[in-house]
């Protein structure tokens, strides 16, 4: 199946820093989703975006639906140790669901 | 409210065998989707069941099949296992078909094929 491109693949950040990650596709999607997955658990939905240009926040998380509908980004502000995990993007449209391979985030205390 | 449960959590099989995984959705949820997660390919959609009918299907061979029962519980079967089938198999449930933005994932079944 189609994969979305997530960059960078892994990030090591100091506690308190902001971190941004990007997700791009060659196809247009109507919905962009961001998930977090902890070890031994399934992904948990963080933010859902439905409209091009939409900017949505969930606590310290902010995500945007790209104007071209082919990309999205996620920002975590003032990172804390529990932010460690794998962050996935997903795009949905035309009855098709695709995922990125994930960004591994490591927060250094 | 109990979350999505998957059994077993871990499974070891050998090539050529078949395996059946089980998923119990959140109470009231009628849609169950299955995903395969590997380090190389990431998360890939297998199929979705709603009201005992397969509604959507990903790009996987026919060795991967599933079914859903009247109580919305779902099973996934993989026949003639290959080494490449080693993966974390996740199921997710939601109220309605195609509601990928409101689905809840289970913890997964880790399948190892030797």
Interface residues (C-beta under 8 A of the other chain):
Chain A: X1 X3 X31 X33 X40 X41 X42 X43 X44 X45 X48 X50 X88 X90 X92 X95 X97 X98 X99 X100 X101 X102
Chain B: X4 X41 X42 X43 X44 X45 X56 X58 X59 X90 X92 X98 X100 X101 X102 X103 X104 X105 X106 X107 X108
